[in-house]
Amino acid sequence: MPDRRTRSTAARSSSPIIGLAAGIIYLLSSINLSDDSSL
């Protein structure tokens, strides 16, 4: 899975704050996708 490698590498090279921000964006995007699919 290239996504896991990218996440682990980014988490190691960058500060954990960036990882949290990425997680929040991912959650928001997933929620938006679910809302769009429901509509």
mmCIF entry with sequence, helices, sheets and N, C-alpha, C, O atoms, coordinates in Angstrom:
data_MODEL
# 
_entry.id   MODEL 
# 
_entity.id                         1 
_entity.type                       polymer 
_entity.pdbx_number_of_molecules   1 
# 
_entity_poly.entity_id                      1 
_entity_poly.type                           'polypeptide(L)' 
_entity_poly.nstd_linkage                   no 
_entity_poly.nstd_monomer                   no 
_entity_poly.pdbx_seq_one_letter_code       MPDRRTRSTAARSSSPIIGLAAGIIYLLSSINLSDDSSL 
_entity_poly.pdbx_seq_one_letter_code_can   MPDRRTRSTAARSSSPIIGLAAGIIYLLSSINLSDDSSL 
_entity_poly.pdbx_strand_id                 A 
# 
loop_
_entity_poly_seq.entity_id 
_entity_poly_seq.num 
_entity_poly_seq.mon_id 
_entity_poly_seq.hetero 
1 1  MET n 
1 2  PRO n 
1 3  ASP n 
1 4  ARG n 
1 5  ARG n 
1 6  THR n 
1 7  ARG n 
1 8  SER n 
1 9  THR n 
1 10 ALA n 
1 11 ALA n 
1 12 ARG n 
1 13 SER n 
1 14 SER n 
1 15 SER n 
1 16 PRO n 
1 17 ILE n 
1 18 ILE n 
1 19 GLY n 
1 20 LEU n 
1 21 ALA n 
1 22 ALA n 
1 23 GLY n 
1 24 ILE n 
1 25 ILE n 
1 26 TYR n 
1 27 LEU n 
1 28 LEU n 
1 29 SER n 
1 30 SER n 
1 31 ILE n 
1 32 ASN n 
1 33 LEU n 
1 34 SER n 
1 35 ASP n 
1 36 ASP n 
1 37 SER n 
1 38 SER n 
1 39 LEU n 
# 
_struct_asym.id          A 
_struct_asym.entity_id   1 
# 
loop_
_struct_conf.conf_type_id 
_struct_conf.id 
_struct_conf.pdbx_PDB_helix_id 
_struct_conf.beg_label_comp_id 
_struct_conf.beg_label_asym_id 
_struct_conf.beg_label_seq_id 
_struct_conf.pdbx_beg_PDB_ins_code 
_struct_conf.end_label_comp_id 
_struct_conf.end_label_asym_id 
_struct_conf.end_label_seq_id 
_struct_conf.pdbx_end_PDB_ins_code 
_struct_conf.beg_auth_comp_id 
_struct_conf.beg_auth_asym_id 
_struct_conf.beg_auth_seq_id 
_struct_conf.end_auth_comp_id 
_struct_conf.end_auth_asym_id 
_struct_conf.end_auth_seq_id 
_struct_conf.pdbx_PDB_helix_class 
_struct_conf.details 
_struct_conf.pdbx_PDB_helix_length 
HELX_P HELX_P1 AA1 PRO A 2  ? SER A 13 ? PRO A 2  SER A 13 1 ? 12 
HELX_P HELX_P2 AA2 PRO A 16 ? SER A 38 ? PRO A 16 SER A 38 1 ? 23 
# 
_struct_conf_type.id          HELX_P 
_struct_conf_type.criteria    ? 
_struct_conf_type.reference   ? 
# 
loop_
_atom_site.group_PDB 
_atom_site.id 
_atom_site.type_symbol 
_atom_site.label_atom_id 
_atom_site.label_alt_id 
_atom_site.label_comp_id 
_atom_site.label_asym_id 
_atom_site.label_entity_id 
_atom_site.label_seq_id 
_atom_site.pdbx_PDB_ins_code 
_atom_site.Cartn_x 
_atom_site.Cartn_y 
_atom_site.Cartn_z 
_atom_site.occupancy 
_atom_site.B_iso_or_equiv 
_atom_site.pdbx_formal_charge 
_atom_site.auth_seq_id 
_atom_site.auth_comp_id 
_atom_site.auth_asym_id 
_atom_site.auth_atom_id 
_atom_site.pdbx_PDB_model_num 
ATOM 1   N N  . MET A 1 1  ? 0.846   -1.204 0.000  1.00 0.00 ? 1  MET A N  1 
ATOM 2   C CA . MET A 1 1  ? 0.000   0.000  0.000  1.00 0.00 ? 1  MET A CA 1 
ATOM 3   C C  . MET A 1 1  ? 0.881   1.254  0.000  1.00 0.00 ? 1  MET A C  1 
ATOM 4   O O  . MET A 1 1  ? 1.505   1.558  1.017  1.00 0.00 ? 1  MET A O  1 
ATOM 5   N N  . PRO A 1 2  ? 0.947   1.984  -1.108 1.00 0.00 ? 2  PRO A N  1 
ATOM 6   C CA . PRO A 1 2  ? 1.765   3.199  -1.176 1.00 0.00 ? 2  PRO A CA 1 
ATOM 7   C C  . PRO A 1 2  ? 1.287   4.271  -0.208 1.00 0.00 ? 2  PRO A C  1 
ATOM 8   O O  . PRO A 1 2  ? 2.082   5.082  0.269  1.00 0.00 ? 2  PRO A O  1 
ATOM 9   N N  . ASP A 1 3  ? -0.027  4.276  0.087  1.00 0.00 ? 3  ASP A N  1 
ATOM 10  C CA . ASP A 1 3  ? -0.562  5.293  1.001  1.00 0.00 ? 3  ASP A CA 1 
ATOM 11  C C  . ASP A 1 3  ? 0.057   5.133  2.384  1.00 0.00 ? 3  ASP A C  1 
ATOM 12  O O  . ASP A 1 3  ? 0.424   6.120  3.021  1.00 0.00 ? 3  ASP A O  1 
ATOM 13  N N  . ARG A 1 4  ? 0.175   3.873  2.857  1.00 0.00 ? 4  ARG A N  1 
ATOM 14  C CA . ARG A 1 4  ? 0.743   3.661  4.195  1.00 0.00 ? 4  ARG A CA 1 
ATOM 15  C C  . ARG A 1 4  ? 2.193   4.120  4.227  1.00 0.00 ? 4  ARG A C  1 
ATOM 16  O O  . ARG A 1 4  ? 2.631   4.730  5.202  1.00 0.00 ? 4  ARG A O  1 
ATOM 17  N N  . ARG A 1 5  ? 2.934   3.832  3.172  1.00 0.00 ? 5  ARG A N  1 
ATOM 18  C CA . ARG A 1 5  ? 4.339   4.247  3.140  1.00 0.00 ? 5  ARG A CA 1 
ATOM 19  C C  . ARG A 1 5  ? 4.435   5.764  3.176  1.00 0.00 ? 5  ARG A C  1 
ATOM 20  O O  . ARG A 1 5  ? 5.273   6.320  3.886  1.00 0.00 ? 5  ARG A O  1 
ATOM 21  N N  . THR A 1 6  ? 3.582   6.431  2.414  1.00 0.00 ? 6  THR A N  1 
ATOM 22  C CA . THR A 1 6  ? 3.615   7.894  2.390  1.00 0.00 ? 6  THR A CA 1 
ATOM 23  C C  . THR A 1 6  ? 3.267   8.454  3.759  1.00 0.00 ? 6  THR A C  1 
ATOM 24  O O  . THR A 1 6  ? 3.908   9.390  4.236  1.00 0.00 ? 6  THR A O  1 
ATOM 25  N N  . ARG A 1 7  ? 2.251   7.881  4.388  1.00 0.00 ? 7  ARG A N  1 
ATOM 26  C CA . ARG A 1 7  ? 1.842   8.374  5.709  1.00 0.00 ? 7  ARG A CA 1 
ATOM 27  C C  . ARG A 1 7  ? 2.963   8.195  6.718  1.00 0.00 ? 7  ARG A C  1 
ATOM 28  O O  . ARG A 1 7  ? 3.297   9.125  7.452  1.00 0.00 ? 7  ARG A O  1 
ATOM 29  N N  . SER A 1 8  ? 3.548   6.993  6.759  1.00 0.00 ? 8  SER A N  1 
ATOM 30  C CA . SER A 1 8  ? 4.602   6.722  7.741  1.00 0.00 ? 8  SER A CA 1 
ATOM 31  C C  . SER A 1 8  ? 5.798   7.636  7.499  1.00 0.00 ? 8  SER A C  1 
ATOM 32  O O  . SER A 1 8  ? 6.369   8.181  8.444  1.00 0.00 ? 8  SER A O  1 
ATOM 33  N N  . THR A 1 9  ? 6.175   7.801  6.236  1.00 0.00 ? 9  THR A N  1 
ATOM 34  C CA . THR A 1 9  ? 7.322   8.661  5.915  1.00 0.00 ? 9  THR A CA 1 
ATOM 35  C C  . THR A 1 9  ? 7.024   10.107 6.301  1.00 0.00 ? 9  THR A C  1 
ATOM 36  O O  . THR A 1 9  ? 7.874   10.780 6.883  1.00 0.00 ? 9  THR A O  1 
ATOM 37  N N  . ALA A 1 10 ? 5.839   10.581 5.987  1.00 0.00 ? 10 ALA A N  1 
ATOM 38  C CA . ALA A 1 10 ? 5.480   11.969 6.314  1.00 0.00 ? 10 ALA A CA 1 
ATOM 39  C C  . ALA A 1 10 ? 5.436   12.153 7.830  1.00 0.00 ? 10 ALA A C  1 
ATOM 40  O O  . ALA A 1 10 ? 5.881   13.173 8.355  1.00 0.00 ? 10 ALA A O  1 
ATOM 41  N N  . ALA A 1 11 ? 4.898   11.159 8.519  1.00 0.00 ? 11 ALA A N  1 
ATOM 42  C CA . ALA A 1 11 ? 4.802   11.263 9.977  1.00 0.00 ? 11 ALA A CA 1 
ATOM 43  C C  . ALA A 1 11 ? 6.193   11.314 10.599 1.00 0.00 ? 11 ALA A C  1 
ATOM 44  O O  . ALA A 1 11 ? 6.417   12.034 11.572 1.00 0.00 ? 11 ALA A O  1 
ATOM 45  N N  . ARG A 1 12 ? 7.129   10.547 10.036 1.00 0.00 ? 12 ARG A N  1 
ATOM 46  C CA . ARG A 1 12 ? 8.480   10.519 10.607 1.00 0.00 ? 12 ARG A CA 1 
ATOM 47  C C  . ARG A 1 12 ? 9.232   11.810 10.292 1.00 0.00 ? 12 ARG A C  1 
ATOM 48  O O  . ARG A 1 12 ? 9.924   12.353 11.153 1.00 0.00 ? 12 ARG A O  1 
ATOM 49  N N  . SER A 1 13 ? 9.098   12.302 9.058  1.00 0.00 ? 13 SER A N  1 
ATOM 50  C CA . SER A 1 13 ? 9.870   13.478 8.645  1.00 0.00 ? 13 SER A CA 1 
ATOM 51  C C  . SER A 1 13 ? 9.216   14.776 9.133  1.00 0.00 ? 13 SER A C  1 
ATOM 52  O O  . SER A 1 13 ? 9.906   15.767 9.370  1.00 0.00 ? 13 SER A O  1 
ATOM 53  N N  . SER A 1 14 ? 7.892   14.769 9.282  1.00 0.00 ? 14 SER A N  1 
ATOM 54  C CA . SER A 1 14 ? 7.222   16.009 9.693  1.00 0.00 ? 14 SER A CA 1 
ATOM 55  C C  . SER A 1 14 ? 6.758   15.921 11.136 1.00 0.00 ? 14 SER A C  1 
ATOM 56  O O  . SER A 1 14 ? 6.859   14.875 11.778 1.00 0.00 ? 14 SER A O  1 
ATOM 57  N N  . SER A 1 15 ? 6.254   17.026 11.625 1.00 0.00 ? 15 SER A N  1 
ATOM 58  C CA . SER A 1 15 ? 5.759   17.066 12.993 1.00 0.00 ? 15 SER A CA 1 
ATOM 59  C C  . SER A 1 15 ? 4.420   16.341 13.079 1.00 0.00 ? 15 SER A C  1 
ATOM 60  O O  . SER A 1 15 ? 3.711   16.257 12.076 1.00 0.00 ? 15 SER A O  1 
ATOM 61  N N  . PRO A 1 16 ? 4.057   15.818 14.242 1.00 0.00 ? 16 PRO A N  1 
ATOM 62  C CA . PRO A 1 16 ? 2.791   15.089 14.395 1.00 0.00 ? 16 PRO A CA 1 
ATOM 63  C C  . PRO A 1 16 ? 1.578   15.960 14.110 1.00 0.00 ? 16 PRO A C  1 
ATOM 64  O O  . PRO A 1 16 ? 0.501   15.448 13.804 1.00 0.00 ? 16 PRO A O  1 
ATOM 65  N N  . ILE A 1 17 ? 1.746   17.275 14.208 1.00 0.00 ? 17 ILE A N  1 
ATOM 66  C CA . ILE A 1 17 ? 0.615   18.174 13.949 1.00 0.00 ? 17 ILE A CA 1 
ATOM 67  C C  . ILE A 1 17 ? 0.139   18.003 12.508 1.00 0.00 ? 17 ILE A C  1 
ATOM 68  O O  . ILE A 1 17 ? -1.062  18.006 12.239 1.00 0.00 ? 17 ILE A O  1 
ATOM 69  N N  . ILE A 1 18 ? 1.087   17.854 11.587 1.00 0.00 ? 18 ILE A N  1 
ATOM 70  C CA . ILE A 1 18 ? 0.723   17.677 10.173 1.00 0.00 ? 18 ILE A CA 1 
ATOM 71  C C  . ILE A 1 18 ? -0.058  16.376 10.014 1.00 0.00 ? 18 ILE A C  1 
ATOM 72  O O  . ILE A 1 18 ? -1.015  16.310 9.244  1.00 0.00 ? 18 ILE A O  1 
ATOM 73  N N  . GLY A 1 19 ? 0.351   15.351 10.739 1.00 0.00 ? 19 GLY A N  1 
ATOM 74  C CA . GLY A 1 19 ? -0.355  14.071 10.678 1.00 0.00 ? 19 GLY A CA 1 
ATOM 75  C C  . GLY A 1 19 ? -1.787  14.226 11.170 1.00 0.00 ? 19 GLY A C  1 
ATOM 76  O O  . GLY A 1 19 ? -2.715  13.688 10.567 1.00 0.00 ? 19 GLY A O  1 
ATOM 77  N N  . LEU A 1 20 ? -1.967  14.959 12.262 1.00 0.00 ? 20 LEU A N  1 
ATOM 78  C CA . LEU A 1 20 ? -3.310  15.189 12.793 1.00 0.00 ? 20 LEU A CA 1 
ATOM 79  C C  . LEU A 1 20 ? -4.148  15.964 11.787 1.00 0.00 ? 20 LEU A C  1 
ATOM 80  O O  . LEU A 1 20 ? -5.314  15.641 11.557 1.00 0.00 ? 20 LEU A O  1 
ATOM 81  N N  . ALA A 1 21 ? -3.546  16.993 11.187 1.00 0.00 ? 21 ALA A N  1 
ATOM 82  C CA . ALA A 1 21 ? -4.266  17.792 10.196 1.00 0.00 ? 21 ALA A CA 1 
ATOM 83  C C  . ALA A 1 21 ? -4.696  16.916 9.027  1.00 0.00 ? 21 ALA A C  1 
ATOM 84  O O  . ALA A 1 21 ? -5.824  17.024 8.546  1.00 0.00 ? 21 ALA A O  1 
ATOM 85  N N  . ALA A 1 22 ? -3.797  16.050 8.572  1.00 0.00 ? 22 ALA A N  1 
ATOM 86  C CA . ALA A 1 22 ? -4.132  15.161 7.456  1.00 0.00 ? 22 ALA A CA 1 
ATOM 87  C C  . ALA A 1 22 ? -5.273  14.241 7.850  1.00 0.00 ? 22 ALA A C  1 
ATOM 88  O O  . ALA A 1 22 ? -6.171  13.996 7.045  1.00 0.00 ? 22 ALA A O  1 
ATOM 89  N N  . GLY A 1 23 ? -5.255  13.730 9.067  1.00 0.00 ? 23 GLY A N  1 
ATOM 90  C CA . GLY A 1 23 ? -6.327  12.851 9.537  1.00 0.00 ? 23 GLY A CA 1 
ATOM 91  C C  . GLY A 1 23 ? -7.659  13.585 9.580  1.00 0.00 ? 23 GLY A C  1 
ATOM 92  O O  . GLY A 1 23 ? -8.688  13.040 9.180  1.00 0.00 ? 23 GLY A O  1 
ATOM 93  N N  . ILE A 1 24 ? -7.638  14.822 10.064 1.00 0.00 ? 24 ILE A N  1 
ATOM 94  C CA . ILE A 1 24 ? -8.879  15.611 10.135 1.00 0.00 ? 24 ILE A CA 1 
ATOM 95  C C  . ILE A 1 24 ? -9.414  15.861 8.729  1.00 0.00 ? 24 ILE A C  1 
ATOM 96  O O  . ILE A 1 24 ? -10.613 15.727 8.485  1.00 0.00 ? 24 ILE A O  1 
ATOM 97  N N  . ILE A 1 25 ? -8.527  16.224 7.807  1.00 0.00 ? 25 ILE A N  1 
ATOM 98  C CA . ILE A 1 25 ? -8.955  16.469 6.421  1.00 0.00 ? 25 ILE A CA 1 
ATOM 99  C C  . ILE A 1 25 ? -9.545  15.201 5.829  1.00 0.00 ? 25 ILE A C  1 
ATOM 100 O O  . ILE A 1 25 ? -10.546 15.249 5.114  1.00 0.00 ? 25 ILE A O  1 
ATOM 101 N N  . TYR A 1 26 ? -8.916  14.053 6.130  1.00 0.00 ? 26 TYR A N  1 
ATOM 102 C CA . TYR A 1 26 ? -9.413  12.777 5.601  1.00 0.00 ? 26 TYR A CA 1 
ATOM 103 C C  . TYR A 1 26 ? -10.806 12.491 6.156  1.00 0.00 ? 26 TYR A C  1 
ATOM 104 O O  . TYR A 1 26 ? -11.689 12.047 5.422  1.00 0.00 ? 26 TYR A O  1 
ATOM 105 N N  . LEU A 1 27 ? -11.005 12.746 7.457  1.00 0.00 ? 27 LEU A N  1 
ATOM 106 C CA . LEU A 1 27 ? -12.318 12.512 8.067  1.00 0.00 ? 27 LEU A CA 1 
ATOM 107 C C  . LEU A 1 27 ? -13.357 13.444 7.449  1.00 0.00 ? 27 LEU A C  1 
ATOM 108 O O  . LEU A 1 27 ? -14.465 13.019 7.124  1.00 0.00 ? 27 LEU A O  1 
ATOM 109 N N  . LEU A 1 28 ? -12.992 14.719 7.288  1.00 0.00 ? 28 LEU A N  1 
ATOM 110 C CA . LEU A 1 28 ? -13.935 15.681 6.707  1.00 0.00 ? 28 LEU A CA 1 
ATOM 111 C C  . LEU A 1 28 ? -14.291 15.277 5.278  1.00 0.00 ? 28 LEU A C  1 
ATOM 112 O O  . LEU A 1 28 ? -15.455 15.347 4.885  1.00 0.00 ? 28 LEU A O  1 
ATOM 113 N N  . SER A 1 29 ? -13.300 14.857 4.507  1.00 0.00 ? 29 SER A N  1 
ATOM 114 C CA . SER A 1 29 ? -13.551 14.468 3.116  1.00 0.00 ? 29 SER A CA 1 
ATOM 115 C C  . SER A 1 29 ? -14.446 13.234 3.079  1.00 0.00 ? 29 SER A C  1 
ATOM 116 O O  . SER A 1 29 ? -15.339 13.141 2.236  1.00 0.00 ? 29 SER A O  1 
ATOM 117 N N  . SER A 1 30 ? -14.212 12.281 3.991  1.00 0.00 ? 30 SER A N  1 
ATOM 118 C CA . SER A 1 30 ? -15.032 11.069 4.007  1.00 0.00 ? 30 SER A CA 1 
ATOM 119 C C  . SER A 1 30 ? -16.471 11.421 4.376  1.00 0.00 ? 30 SER A C  1 
ATOM 120 O O  . SER A 1 30 ? -17.414 10.857 3.821  1.00 0.00 ? 30 SER A O  1 
ATOM 121 N N  . ILE A 1 31 ? -16.638 12.353 5.312  1.00 0.00 ? 31 ILE A N  1 
ATOM 122 C CA . ILE A 1 31 ? -17.991 12.771 5.702  1.00 0.00 ? 31 ILE A CA 1 
ATOM 123 C C  . ILE A 1 31 ? -18.682 13.458 4.527  1.00 0.00 ? 31 ILE A C  1 
ATOM 124 O O  . ILE A 1 31 ? -19.859 13.216 4.259  1.00 0.00 ? 31 ILE A O  1 
ATOM 125 N N  . ASN A 1 32 ? -17.938 14.317 3.832  1.00 0.00 ? 32 ASN A N  1 
ATOM 126 C CA . ASN A 1 32 ? -18.508 15.012 2.678  1.00 0.00 ? 32 ASN A CA 1 
ATOM 127 C C  . ASN A 1 32 ? -18.907 14.011 1.604  1.00 0.00 ? 32 ASN A C  1 
ATOM 128 O O  . ASN A 1 32 ? -19.953 14.164 0.971  1.00 0.00 ? 32 ASN A O  1 
ATOM 129 N N  . LEU A 1 33 ? -18.090 12.997 1.394  1.00 0.00 ? 33 LEU A N  1 
ATOM 130 C CA . LEU A 1 33 ? -18.400 11.991 0.377  1.00 0.00 ? 33 LEU A CA 1 
ATOM 131 C C  . LEU A 1 33 ? -19.664 11.240 0.774  1.00 0.00 ? 33 LEU A C  1 
ATOM 132 O O  . LEU A 1 33 ? -20.519 10.981 -0.073 1.00 0.00 ? 33 LEU A O  1 
ATOM 133 N N  . SER A 1 34 ? -19.792 10.887 2.051  1.00 0.00 ? 34 SER A N  1 
ATOM 134 C CA . SER A 1 34 ? -20.970 10.151 2.495  1.00 0.00 ? 34 SER A CA 1 
ATOM 135 C C  . SER A 1 34 ? -22.216 11.017 2.339  1.00 0.00 ? 34 SER A C  1 
ATOM 136 O O  . SER A 1 34 ? -23.275 10.524 1.949  1.00 0.00 ? 34 SER A O  1 
ATOM 137 N N  . ASP A 1 35 ? -22.087 12.322 2.647  1.00 0.00 ? 35 ASP A N  1 
ATOM 138 C CA . ASP A 1 35 ? -23.227 13.229 2.496  1.00 0.00 ? 35 ASP A CA 1 
ATOM 139 C C  . ASP A 1 35 ? -23.623 13.336 1.024  1.00 0.00 ? 35 ASP A C  1 
ATOM 140 O O  . ASP A 1 35 ? -24.808 13.310 0.692  1.00 0.00 ? 35 ASP A O  1 
ATOM 141 N N  . ASP A 1 36 ? -22.634 13.454 0.150  1.00 0.00 ? 36 ASP A N  1 
ATOM 142 C CA . ASP A 1 36 ? -22.937 13.571 -1.279 1.00 0.00 ? 36 ASP A CA 1 
ATOM 143 C C  . ASP A 1 36 ? -23.614 12.300 -1.783 1.00 0.00 ? 36 ASP A C  1 
ATOM 144 O O  . ASP A 1 36 ? -24.550 12.363 -2.579 1.00 0.00 ? 36 ASP A O  1 
ATOM 145 N N  . SER A 1 37 ? -23.136 11.140 -1.315 1.00 0.00 ? 37 SER A N  1 
ATOM 146 C CA . SER A 1 37 ? -23.709 9.874  -1.779 1.00 0.00 ? 37 SER A CA 1 
ATOM 147 C C  . SER A 1 37 ? -25.148 9.745  -1.287 1.00 0.00 ? 37 SER A C  1 
ATOM 148 O O  . SER A 1 37 ? -26.007 9.223  -1.998 1.00 0.00 ? 37 SER A O  1 
ATOM 149 N N  . SER A 1 38 ? -25.413 10.232 -0.046 1.00 0.00 ? 38 SER A N  1 
ATOM 150 C CA . SER A 1 38 ? -26.768 10.136 0.493  1.00 0.00 ? 38 SER A CA 1 
ATOM 151 C C  . SER A 1 38 ? -27.709 11.034 -0.303 1.00 0.00 ? 38 SER A C  1 
ATOM 152 O O  . SER A 1 38 ? -28.872 10.693 -0.517 1.00 0.00 ? 38 SER A O  1 
ATOM 153 N N  . LEU A 1 39 ? -27.189 12.201 -0.746 1.00 0.00 ? 39 LEU A N  1 
ATOM 154 C CA . LEU A 1 39 ? -28.033 13.106 -1.525 1.00 0.00 ? 39 LEU A CA 1 
ATOM 155 C C  . LEU A 1 39 ? -28.224 12.514 -2.919 1.00 0.00 ? 39 LEU A C  1 
ATOM 156 O O  . LEU A 1 39 ? -28.905 13.110 -3.754 1.00 0.00 ? 39 LEU A O  1 
# 
